Structures are given as structure tokens and as C-alpha cells.
Amino acid sequence: MTVYECEDCGGCPYKEKCTKAKGNKRLYLSKNFLKKHQESYENILSEKGIQYRINRSIQVEGAFGVLKNDYEFQRFLLRGKTKVKLEILLLCLGYNLNKLHAKIQNGRTGSHLFEVKTA
């Protein structure tokens, strides 16, 4: 962790908007975060990352819409963290099995919606 601190914020007209600290403005920078951020950025720009982004669903809410509207899921029937996890697991399993069945019926198994674009 690297800490950057302003030399003197005493006469700064923006101090009230910049910081609520009594002393000077401090900025904390994690080297581990920067390393992970760079690694993530490189993964996104790789060929595999591009293919994942192209094939990712545009609206993630669609799956929840199907669960709520088509499956008529309104609320959890069980109480407790473990039981709720089990219930959502069963819902997701049913949803994924329906998607797989539709893919098998339409002959779309083993294929992606889009191929990786090459520049």
C-alpha cells in the first residue's frame, strides 16, 4: 500500500469539497489492486476474452424475467440461508436444463452465437 499526502491543504479553496479530514488529503493506492486490474484488462482484451464478451447475453435480467414470469417464481418458500441457496440452485438447474433442451432440439450444441472477430 502506497500513501500519497498533500503537503499543505490549509489555504486550499477546494478542501471542503475534496476531503473531510482535519489534516491534509491522503490517497491510498494498493499495488496488488493495480496488478490485478492490469491482469483483468489483459484478459478482457485477449481472443478468449473477446469471444466471451461477444457471446455474453446483452441483458442478464432476462434469466430473472423467465424465472419470475414463465416459472411464476415470486418468493422463496423456505427460510434460512442454506435452504434458500438450495432453492435457487434448483431453480437455476431447471432453467439451465430447459436451455440445454432447447439447444439440443434446435441443433445448436457445441457452437457459439458469434465467432471471434479478427482485426
N, CA, C and O atoms as a GROMACS GRO file, in nm:
protein
  476
    1MET      N    1   0.085  -0.117   0.000
    1MET     CA    2   0.000   0.000   0.000
    1MET      C    3   0.090   0.123   0.000
    1MET      O    4   0.180   0.137   0.083
    2THR      N    5   0.065   0.212  -0.094
    2THR     CA    6   0.138   0.338  -0.102
    2THR      C    7   0.044   0.451  -0.062
    2THR      O    8  -0.071   0.455  -0.107
    3VAL      N    9   0.092   0.541   0.022
    3VAL     CA   10   0.010   0.653   0.068
    3VAL      C   11   0.069   0.782   0.014
    3VAL      O   12   0.186   0.813   0.036
    4TYR      N   13  -0.015   0.858  -0.056
    4TYR     CA   14   0.024   0.991  -0.105
    4TYR      C   15  -0.050   1.094  -0.021
    4TYR      O   16  -0.170   1.081   0.002
    5GLU      N   17   0.022   1.198   0.024
    5GLU     CA   18  -0.040   1.301   0.108
    5GLU      C   19   0.000   1.438   0.055
    5GLU      O   20   0.115   1.463   0.020
    6CYS      N   21  -0.098   1.527   0.051
    6CYS     CA   22  -0.075   1.665   0.009
    6CYS      C   23   0.014   1.734   0.114
    6CYS      O   24   0.002   1.706   0.234
    7GLU      N   25   0.102   1.823   0.069
    7GLU     CA   26   0.192   1.890   0.162
    7GLU      C   27   0.117   1.983   0.257
    7GLU      O   28   0.141   1.982   0.378
    8ASP      N   29   0.026   2.065   0.203
    8ASP     CA   30  -0.047   2.159   0.288
    8ASP      C   31  -0.181   2.192   0.223
    8ASP      O   32  -0.185   2.251   0.115
    9CYS      N   33  -0.289   2.153   0.289
    9CYS     CA   34  -0.424   2.182   0.238
    9CYS      C   35  -0.486   2.302   0.311
    9CYS      O   36  -0.603   2.332   0.291
   10GLY      N   37  -0.407   2.369   0.396
   10GLY     CA   38  -0.460   2.476   0.480
   10GLY      C   39  -0.526   2.590   0.403
   10GLY      O   40  -0.634   2.634   0.442
   11GLY      N   41  -0.466   2.639   0.298
   11GLY     CA   42  -0.520   2.753   0.225
   11GLY      C   43  -0.594   2.715   0.098
   11GLY      O   44  -0.624   2.802   0.016
   12CYS      N   45  -0.624   2.590   0.080
   12CYS     CA   46  -0.687   2.544  -0.045
   12CYS      C   47  -0.837   2.578  -0.044
   12CYS      O   48  -0.906   2.545   0.052
   13PRO      N   49  -0.887   2.643  -0.149
   13PRO     CA   50  -1.029   2.678  -0.153
   13PRO      C   51  -1.120   2.557  -0.180
   13PRO      O   52  -1.241   2.565  -0.159
   14TYR      N   53  -1.063   2.446  -0.225
   14TYR     CA   54  -1.143   2.326  -0.258
   14TYR      C   55  -1.139   2.220  -0.149
   14TYR      O   56  -1.192   2.111  -0.168
   15LYS      N   57  -1.077   2.250  -0.034
   15LYS     CA   58  -1.060   2.149   0.070
   15LYS      C   59  -1.193   2.094   0.119
   15LYS      O   60  -1.203   1.974   0.144
   16GLU      N   61  -1.295   2.176   0.133
   16GLU     CA   62  -1.424   2.129   0.182
   16GLU      C   63  -1.487   2.028   0.086
   16GLU      O   64  -1.552   1.934   0.130
   17LYS      N   65  -1.468   2.048  -0.043
   17LYS     CA   66  -1.522   1.957  -0.142
   17LYS      C   67  -1.433   1.834  -0.162
   17LYS      O   68  -1.480   1.727  -0.201
   18CYS      N   69  -1.304   1.850  -0.136
   18CYS     CA   70  -1.206   1.746  -0.163
   18CYS      C   71  -1.198   1.642  -0.051
   18CYS      O   72  -1.194   1.522  -0.077
   19THR      N   73  -1.198   1.688   0.073
   19THR     CA   74  -1.180   1.596   0.186
   19THR      C   75  -1.251   1.648   0.310
   19THR      O   76  -1.270   1.768   0.328
   20LYS      N   77  -1.290   1.554   0.397
   20LYS     CA   78  -1.350   1.592   0.525
   20LYS      C   79  -1.250   1.574   0.639
   20LYS      O   80  -1.284   1.595   0.755
   21ALA      N   81  -1.127   1.534   0.605
   21ALA     CA   82  -1.024   1.511   0.705
   21ALA      C   83  -0.981   1.643   0.768
   21ALA      O   84  -0.988   1.749   0.705
   22LYS      N   85  -0.938   1.637   0.894
   22LYS     CA   86  -0.889   1.757   0.963
   22LYS      C   87  -0.752   1.797   0.911
   22LYS      O   88  -0.719   1.915   0.907
   23GLY      N   89  -0.673   1.698   0.871
   23GLY     CA   90  -0.538   1.725   0.821
   23GLY      C   91  -0.538   1.741   0.669
   23GLY      O   92  -0.632   1.795   0.611
   24ASN      N   93  -0.433   1.692   0.609
   24ASN     CA   94  -0.418   1.701   0.464
   24ASN      C   95  -0.488   1.585   0.393
   24ASN      O   96  -0.520   1.483   0.454
   25LYS      N   97  -0.511   1.603   0.264
   25LYS     CA   98  -0.573   1.500   0.181
   25LYS      C   99  -0.475   1.385   0.165
   25LYS      O  100  -0.357   1.406   0.136
   26ARG      N  101  -0.524   1.260   0.184
   26ARG     CA  102  -0.442   1.141   0.167
   26ARG      C  103  -0.506   1.052   0.062
   26ARG      O  104  -0.628   1.038   0.055
   27LEU      N  105  -0.421   0.992  -0.020
   27LEU     CA  106  -0.466   0.900  -0.124
   27LEU      C  107  -0.393   0.768  -0.103
   27LEU      O  108  -0.270   0.765  -0.102
   28TYR      N  109  -0.468   0.659  -0.087
   28TYR     CA  110  -0.412   0.527  -0.064
   28TYR      C  111  -0.420   0.447  -0.194
   28TYR      O  112  -0.526   0.439  -0.256
   29LEU      N  113  -0.308   0.390  -0.234
   29LEU     CA  114  -0.300   0.316  -0.360
   29LEU      C  115  -0.243   0.177  -0.334
   29LEU      O  116  -0.132   0.164  -0.282
   30SER      N  117  -0.320   0.075  -0.370
   30SER     CA  118  -0.279  -0.063  -0.348
   30SER      C  119  -0.208  -0.116  -0.473
   30SER      O  120  -0.264  -0.115  -0.582
   31LYS      N  121  -0.086  -0.163  -0.455
   31LYS     CA  122  -0.010  -0.219  -0.567
   31LYS      C  123  -0.071  -0.351  -0.613
   31LYS      O  124  -0.069  -0.382  -0.732
   32ASN      N  125  -0.126  -0.427  -0.519
   32ASN     CA  126  -0.191  -0.554  -0.552
   32ASN      C  127  -0.314  -0.528  -0.640
   32ASN      O  128  -0.340  -0.602  -0.735
   33PHE      N  129  -0.391  -0.422  -0.606
   33PHE     CA  130  -0.508  -0.387  -0.686
   33PHE      C  131  -0.468  -0.349  -0.827
   33PHE      O  132  -0.532  -0.392  -0.923
   34LEU      N  133  -0.363  -0.268  -0.841
   34LEU     CA  134  -0.318  -0.228  -0.974
   34LEU      C  135  -0.273  -0.349  -1.056
   34LEU      O  136  -0.298  -0.356  -1.177
   35LYS      N  137  -0.206  -0.444  -0.991
   35LYS     CA  138  -0.161  -0.564  -1.059
   35LYS      C  139  -0.281  -0.646  -1.108
   35LYS      O  140  -0.284  -0.691  -1.222
   36LYS      N  141  -0.379  -0.666  -1.021
   36LYS     CA  142  -0.500  -0.742  -1.057
   36LYS      C  143  -0.579  -0.668  -1.165
   36LYS      O  144  -0.635  -0.732  -1.254
   37HIS      N  145  -0.584  -0.536  -1.158
   37HIS     CA  146  -0.655  -0.456  -1.258
   37HIS      C  147  -0.591  -0.474  -1.395
   37HIS      O  148  -0.663  -0.490  -1.494
   38GLN      N  149  -0.459  -0.471  -1.402
   38GLN     CA  150  -0.388  -0.490  -1.529
   38GLN      C  151  -0.410  -0.631  -1.583
   38GLN      O  152  -0.430  -0.648  -1.704
   39GLU      N  153  -0.407  -0.731  -1.496
   39GLU     CA  154  -0.430  -0.869  -1.536
   39GLU      C  155  -0.572  -0.886  -1.593
   39GLU      O  156  -0.592  -0.953  -1.694
   40SER      N  157  -0.668  -0.825  -1.527
   40SER     CA  158  -0.806  -0.829  -1.574
   40SER      C  159  -0.821  -0.763  -1.710
   40SER      O  160  -0.890  -0.815  -1.797
   41TYR      N  161  -0.756  -0.649  -1.727
   41TYR     CA  162  -0.762  -0.576  -1.853
   41TYR      C  163  -0.702  -0.659  -1.968
   41TYR      O  164  -0.756  -0.660  -2.078
   42GLU      N  165  -0.591  -0.728  -1.940
   42GLU     CA  166  -0.528  -0.813  -2.042
   42GLU      C  167  -0.617  -0.932  -2.076
   42GLU      O  168  -0.624  -0.972  -2.192
   43ASN      N  169  -0.687  -0.989  -1.975
   43ASN     CA  170  -0.780  -1.099  -2.001
   43ASN      C  171  -0.895  -1.056  -2.089
   43ASN      O  172  -0.938  -1.130  -2.177
   44ILE      N  173  -0.946  -0.937  -2.066
   44ILE     CA  174  -1.059  -0.886  -2.144
   44ILE      C  175  -1.020  -0.865  -2.290
   44ILE      O  176  -1.101  -0.887  -2.380
   45LEU      N  177  -0.896  -0.822  -2.314
   45LEU     CA  178  -0.851  -0.793  -2.450
   45LEU      C  179  -0.796  -0.915  -2.523
   45LEU      O  180  -0.764  -0.906  -2.642
   46SER      N  181  -0.784  -1.029  -2.455
   46SER     CA  182  -0.736  -1.150  -2.521
   46SER      C  183  -0.843  -1.204  -2.616
   46SER      O  184  -0.959  -1.163  -2.609
   47GLU      N  185  -0.804  -1.297  -2.705
   47GLU     CA  186  -0.901  -1.353  -2.800
   47GLU      C  187  -1.014  -1.425  -2.728
   47GLU      O  188  -1.131  -1.412  -2.766
   48LYS      N  189  -0.980  -1.500  -2.624
   48LYS     CA  190  -1.082  -1.571  -2.548
   48LYS      C  191  -1.175  -1.474  -2.477
   48LYS      O  192  -1.296  -1.495  -2.471
   49GLY      N  193  -1.118  -1.367  -2.424
   49GLY     CA  194  -1.199  -1.265  -2.357
   49GLY      C  195  -1.293  -1.196  -2.453
   49GLY      O  196  -1.408  -1.166  -2.418
   50ILE      N  197  -1.247  -1.168  -2.574
   50ILE     CA  198  -1.332  -1.106  -2.676
   50ILE      C  199  -1.447  -1.200  -2.711
   50ILE      O  200  -1.561  -1.156  -2.723
   51GLN      N  201  -1.416  -1.330  -2.727
   51GLN     CA  202  -1.522  -1.426  -2.759
   51GLN      C  203  -1.624  -1.434  -2.646
   51GLN      O  204  -1.744  -1.440  -2.672
   52TYR      N  205  -1.578  -1.434  -2.522
   52TYR     CA  206  -1.670  -1.437  -2.409
   52TYR      C  207  -1.761  -1.313  -2.409
   52TYR      O  208  -1.881  -1.324  -2.385
   53ARG      N  209  -1.703  -1.196  -2.437
   53ARG     CA  210  -1.783  -1.074  -2.436
   53ARG      C  211  -1.884  -1.072  -2.549
   53ARG      O  212  -1.996  -1.023  -2.532
   54ILE      N  213  -1.847  -1.125  -2.665
   54ILE     CA  214  -1.940  -1.128  -2.778
   54ILE      C  215  -2.056  -1.222  -2.749
   54ILE      O  216  -2.171  -1.190  -2.780
   55ASN      N  217  -2.027  -1.336  -2.688
   55ASN     CA  218  -2.130  -1.437  -2.664
   55ASN      C  219  -2.208  -1.416  -2.535
   55ASN      O  220  -2.305  -1.488  -2.508
   56ARG      N  221  -2.167  -1.320  -2.456
   56ARG     CA  222  -2.238  -1.292  -2.331
   56ARG      C  223  -2.374  -1.232  -2.361
   56ARG      O  224  -2.389  -1.153  -2.454
   57SER      N  225  -2.471  -1.269  -2.283
   57SER     CA  226  -2.605  -1.214  -2.302
   57SER      C  227  -2.604  -1.064  -2.279
   57SER      O  228  -2.536  -1.014  -2.189
   58ILE      N  229  -2.678  -0.993  -2.360
   58ILE     CA  230  -2.683  -0.848  -2.351
   58ILE      C  231  -2.756  -0.806  -2.224
   58ILE      O  232  -2.714  -0.712  -2.156
   59GLN      N  233  -2.863  -0.874  -2.192
   59GLN     CA  234  -2.940  -0.838  -2.073
   59GLN      C  235  -2.944  -0.957  -1.978
   59GLN      O  236  -3.010  -1.057  -2.005
   60VAL      N  237  -2.874  -0.944  -1.867
   60VAL     CA  238  -2.871  -1.051  -1.769
   60VAL      C  239  -3.007  -1.064  -1.699
   60VAL      O  240  -3.038  -1.170  -1.644
   61GLU      N  241  -3.087  -0.959  -1.701
   61GLU     CA  242  -3.216  -0.962  -1.635
   61GLU      C  243  -3.312  -1.059  -1.702
   61GLU      O  244  -3.413  -1.096  -1.643
   62GLY      N  245  -3.282  -1.100  -1.824
   62GLY     CA  246  -3.370  -1.192  -1.897
   62GLY      C  247  -3.392  -1.322  -1.823
   62GLY      O  248  -3.503  -1.374  -1.819
   63ALA      N  249  -3.285  -1.376  -1.762
   63ALA     CA  250  -3.297  -1.501  -1.688
   63ALA      C  251  -3.389  -1.482  -1.567
   63ALA      O  252  -3.471  -1.569  -1.537
   64PHE      N  253  -3.376  -1.369  -1.499
   64PHE     CA  254  -3.464  -1.344  -1.384
   64PHE      C  255  -3.608  -1.322  -1.430
   64PHE      O  256  -3.702  -1.360  -1.360
   65GLY      N  257  -3.624  -1.261  -1.546
   65GLY     CA  258  -3.758  -1.241  -1.601
   65GLY      C  259  -3.825  -1.373  -1.632
   65GLY      O  260  -3.944  -1.390  -1.607
   66VAL      N  261  -3.748  -1.468  -1.685
   66VAL     CA  262  -3.803  -1.601  -1.714
   66VAL      C  263  -3.842  -1.670  -1.584
   66VAL      O  264  -3.949  -1.730  -1.576
   67LEU      N  265  -3.755  -1.663  -1.484
   67LEU     CA  266  -3.787  -1.727  -1.356
   67LEU      C  267  -3.912  -1.667  -1.294
   67LEU      O  268  -3.996  -1.740  -1.241
   68LYS      N  269  -3.925  -1.536  -1.299
   68LYS     CA  270  -4.039  -1.471  -1.235
   68LYS      C  271  -4.167  -1.485  -1.316
   68LYS      O  272  -4.274  -1.510  -1.260
   69ASN      N  273  -4.159  -1.468  -1.447
   69ASN     CA  274  -4.279  -1.466  -1.529
   69ASN      C  275  -4.318  -1.607  -1.576
   69ASN      O  276  -4.429  -1.652  -1.550
   70ASP      N  277  -4.227  -1.675  -1.644
   70ASP     CA  278  -4.259  -1.806  -1.702
   70ASP      C  279  -4.270  -1.914  -1.595
   70ASP      O  280  -4.360  -1.999  -1.601
   71TYR      N  281  -4.178  -1.912  -1.498
   71TYR     CA  282  -4.181  -2.014  -1.392
   71TYR      C  283  -4.269  -1.972  -1.276
   71TYR      O  284  -4.288  -2.049  -1.181
   72GLU      N  285  -4.324  -1.851  -1.281
   72GLU     CA  286  -4.412  -1.795  -1.178
   72GLU      C  287  -4.346  -1.799  -1.039
   72GLU      O  288  -4.412  -1.829  -0.939
   73PHE      N  289  -4.216  -1.769  -1.035
   73PHE     CA  290  -4.145  -1.764  -0.908
   73PHE      C  291  -4.160  -1.626  -0.848
   73PHE      O  292  -4.115  -1.527  -0.907
   74GLN      N  293  -4.222  -1.616  -0.732
   74GLN     CA  294  -4.245  -1.488  -0.668
   74GLN      C  295  -4.161  -1.470  -0.542
   74GLN      O  296  -4.108  -1.362  -0.516
   75ARG      N  297  -4.150  -1.577  -0.463
   75ARG     CA  298  -4.073  -1.568  -0.339
   75ARG      C  299  -4.022  -1.706  -0.299
   75ARG      O  300  -4.073  -1.808  -0.344
   76PHE      N  301  -3.922  -1.706  -0.213
   76PHE     CA  302  -3.869  -1.832  -0.164
   76PHE      C  303  -3.967  -1.896  -0.069
   76PHE      O  304  -4.030  -1.828   0.012
   77LEU      N  305  -3.981  -2.026  -0.078
   77LEU     CA  306  -4.075  -2.098   0.007
   77LEU      C  307  -4.011  -2.141   0.138
   77LEU      O  308  -4.080  -2.163   0.238
   78LEU      N  309  -3.879  -2.153   0.138
   78LEU     CA  310  -3.807  -2.199   0.255
   78LEU      C  311  -3.736  -2.083   0.324
   78LEU      O  312  -3.717  -1.977   0.264
   79ARG      N  313  -3.698  -2.102   0.448
   79ARG     CA  314  -3.628  -2.000   0.525
   79ARG      C  315  -3.491  -2.051   0.565
   79ARG      O  316  -3.471  -2.172   0.582
   80GLY      N  317  -3.398  -1.961   0.580
   80GLY     CA  318  -3.262  -1.996   0.618
   80GLY      C  319  -3.171  -1.991   0.497
   80GLY      O  320  -3.211  -2.022   0.385
   81LYS      N  321  -3.048  -1.950   0.522
   81LYS     CA  322  -2.952  -1.930   0.414
   81LYS      C  323  -2.927  -2.058   0.333
   81LYS      O  324  -2.926  -2.053   0.210
   82THR      N  325  -2.908  -2.170   0.400
   82THR     CA  326  -2.880  -2.296   0.332
   82THR      C  327  -2.998  -2.340   0.246
   82THR      O  328  -2.979  -2.385   0.133
   83LYS      N  329  -3.118  -2.328   0.300
   83LYS     CA  330  -3.237  -2.372   0.226
   83LYS      C  331  -3.266  -2.280   0.108
   83LYS      O  332  -3.311  -2.326   0.003
   84VAL      N  333  -3.242  -2.151   0.124
   84VAL     CA  334  -3.263  -2.057   0.014
   84VAL      C  335  -3.161  -2.084  -0.097
   84VAL      O  336  -3.195  -2.080  -0.215
   85LYS      N  337  -3.035  -2.114  -0.058
   85LYS     CA  338  -2.934  -2.149  -0.158
   85LYS      C  339  -2.976  -2.274  -0.236
   85LYS      O  340  -2.960  -2.280  -0.357
   86LEU      N  341  -3.029  -2.373  -0.165
   86LEU     CA  342  -3.074  -2.495  -0.230
   86LEU      C  343  -3.190  -2.466  -0.326
   86LEU      O  344  -3.194  -2.521  -0.436
   87GLU      N  345  -3.282  -2.382  -0.284
   87GLU     CA  346  -3.397  -2.349  -0.368
   87GLU      C  347  -3.355  -2.275  -0.495
   87GLU      O  348  -3.405  -2.306  -0.603
   88ILE      N  349  -3.265  -2.178  -0.483
   88ILE     CA  350  -3.220  -2.104  -0.602
   88ILE      C  351  -3.136  -2.195  -0.690
   88ILE      O  352  -3.138  -2.182  -0.812
   89LEU      N  353  -3.060  -2.289  -0.630
   89LEU     CA  354  -2.984  -2.386  -0.708
   89LEU      C  355  -3.077  -2.472  -0.792
   89LEU      O  356  -3.048  -2.496  -0.909
   90LEU      N  357  -3.186  -2.518  -0.734
   90LEU     CA  358  -3.282  -2.599  -0.810
   90LEU      C  359  -3.348  -2.518  -0.922
   90LEU      O  360  -3.370  -2.570  -1.031
   91LEU      N  361  -3.380  -2.392  -0.895
   91LEU     CA  362  -3.436  -2.306  -0.999
   91LEU      C  363  -3.338  -2.287  -1.115
   91LEU      O  364  -3.376  -2.297  -1.232
   92CYS      N  365  -3.212  -2.260  -1.081
   92CYS     CA  366  -3.109  -2.241  -1.184
   92CYS      C  367  -3.086  -2.369  -1.262
   92CYS      O  368  -3.068  -2.365  -1.384
   93LEU      N  369  -3.087  -2.482  -1.194
   93LEU     CA  370  -3.069  -2.610  -1.261
   93LEU      C  371  -3.182  -2.634  -1.361
   93LEU      O  372  -3.158  -2.676  -1.474
   94GLY      N  373  -3.306  -2.607  -1.320
   94GLY     CA  374  -3.420  -2.622  -1.410
   94GLY      C  375  -3.410  -2.527  -1.529
   94GLY      O  376  -3.439  -2.566  -1.642
   95TYR      N  377  -3.370  -2.405  -1.504
   95TYR     CA  378  -3.355  -2.306  -1.612
   95TYR      C  379  -3.250  -2.350  -1.712
   95TYR      O  380  -3.273  -2.345  -1.833
   96ASN      N  381  -3.133  -2.395  -1.662
   96ASN     CA  382  -3.025  -2.439  -1.750
   96ASN      C  383  -3.061  -2.566  -1.826
   96ASN      O  384  -3.022  -2.581  -1.942
   97LEU      N  385  -3.135  -2.657  -1.763
   97LEU     CA  386  -3.179  -2.778  -1.833
   97LEU      C  387  -3.276  -2.743  -1.946
   97LEU      O  388  -3.270  -2.802  -2.054
   98ASN      N  389  -3.364  -2.649  -1.922
   98ASN     CA  390  -3.455  -2.604  -2.029
   98ASN      C  391  -3.378  -2.541  -2.145
   98ASN      O  392  -3.410  -2.565  -2.261
   99LYS      N  393  -3.276  -2.460  -2.113
   99LYS     CA  394  -3.194  -2.400  -2.218
   99LYS      C  395  -3.119  -2.507  -2.297
   99LYS      O  396  -3.114  -2.501  -2.420
  100LEU      N  397  -3.062  -2.606  -2.227
  100LEU     CA  398  -2.992  -2.714  -2.294
  100LEU      C  399  -3.086  -2.794  -2.382
  100LEU      O  400  -3.050  -2.829  -2.495
  101HIS      N  401  -3.205  -2.824  -2.333
  101HIS     CA  402  -3.304  -2.898  -2.411
  101HIS      C  403  -3.340  -2.822  -2.539
  101HIS      O  404  -3.350  -2.882  -2.646
  102ALA      N  405  -3.358  -2.691  -2.527
  102ALA     CA  406  -3.391  -2.610  -2.645
  102ALA      C  407  -3.273  -2.611  -2.744
  102ALA      O  408  -3.295  -2.617  -2.865
  103LYS      N  409  -3.150  -2.605  -2.694
  103LYS     CA  410  -3.034  -2.609  -2.784
  103LYS      C  411  -3.025  -2.744  -2.856
  103LYS      O  412  -2.996  -2.749  -2.975
  104ILE      N  413  -3.051  -2.852  -2.783
  104ILE     CA  414  -3.046  -2.986  -2.844
  104ILE      C  415  -3.153  -2.997  -2.952
  104ILE      O  416  -3.128  -3.049  -3.060
  105GLN      N  417  -3.273  -2.948  -2.922
  105GLN     CA  418  -3.384  -2.956  -3.018
  105GLN      C  419  -3.355  -2.876  -3.143
  105GLN      O  420  -3.395  -2.915  -3.253
  106ASN      N  421  -3.285  -2.763  -3.128
  106ASN     CA  422  -3.255  -2.676  -3.243
  106ASN      C  423  -3.121  -2.708  -3.308
  106ASN      O  424  -3.082  -2.641  -3.403
  107GLY      N  425  -3.050  -2.807  -3.258
  107GLY     CA  426  -2.921  -2.846  -3.315
  107GLY      C  427  -2.813  -2.742  -3.298
  107GLY      O  428  -2.729  -2.725  -3.387
  108ARG      N  429  -2.813  -2.670  -3.185
  108ARG     CA  430  -2.715  -2.564  -3.164
  108ARG      C  431  -2.614  -2.599  -3.056
  108ARG      O  432  -2.550  -2.509  -3.002
  109THR      N  433  -2.596  -2.726  -3.023
  109THR     CA  434  -2.498  -2.762  -2.920
  109THR      C  435  -2.357  -2.754  -2.978
  109THR      O  436  -2.336  -2.786  -3.095
  110GLY      N  437  -2.263  -2.713  -2.897
  110GLY     CA  438  -2.123  -2.705  -2.938
  110GLY      C  439  -2.090  -2.588  -3.027
  110GLY      O  440  -1.983  -2.585  -3.088
  111SER      N  441  -2.178  -2.492  -3.037
  111SER     CA  442  -2.149  -2.375  -3.122
  111SER      C  443  -2.176  -2.248  -3.045
  111SER      O  444  -2.258  -2.244  -2.953
  112HIS      N  445  -2.104  -2.143  -3.084
  112HIS     CA  446  -2.124  -2.012  -3.024
  112HIS      C  447  -2.213  -1.930  -3.116
  112HIS      O  448  -2.226  -1.960  -3.234
  113LEU      N  449  -2.273  -1.828  -3.062
  113LEU     CA  450  -2.356  -1.740  -3.144
  113LEU      C  451  -2.273  -1.665  -3.246
  113LEU      O  452  -2.316  -1.648  -3.360
  114PHE      N  453  -2.154  -1.620  -3.206
  114PHE     CA  454  -2.068  -1.541  -3.293
  114PHE      C  455  -1.926  -1.596  -3.288
  114PHE      O  456  -1.884  -1.645  -3.183
  115GLU      N  457  -1.855  -1.589  -3.397
  115GLU     CA  458  -1.714  -1.626  -3.399
  115GLU      C  459  -1.631  -1.506  -3.355
  115GLU      O  460  -1.679  -1.392  -3.357
  116VAL      N  461  -1.506  -1.532  -3.315
  116VAL     CA  462  -1.417  -1.424  -3.273
  116VAL      C  463  -1.380  -1.341  -3.394
  116VAL      O  464  -1.339  -1.395  -3.497
  117LYS      N  465  -1.396  -1.210  -3.382
  117LYS     CA  466  -1.362  -1.120  -3.491
  117LYS      C  467  -1.212  -1.097  -3.491
  117LYS      O  468  -1.153  -1.072  -3.386
  118THR      N  469  -1.150  -1.105  -3.607
  118THR     CA  470  -1.008  -1.076  -3.618
  118THR      C  471  -0.990  -0.945  -3.690
  118THR      O  472  -1.059  -0.915  -3.788
  119ALA      N  473  -0.896  -0.868  -3.641
  119ALA     CA  474  -0.874  -0.733  -3.699
  119ALA      C  475  -0.792  -0.738  -3.823
  119ALA      O  476  -0.765  -0.634  -3.883
   0.00000   0.00000   0.00000
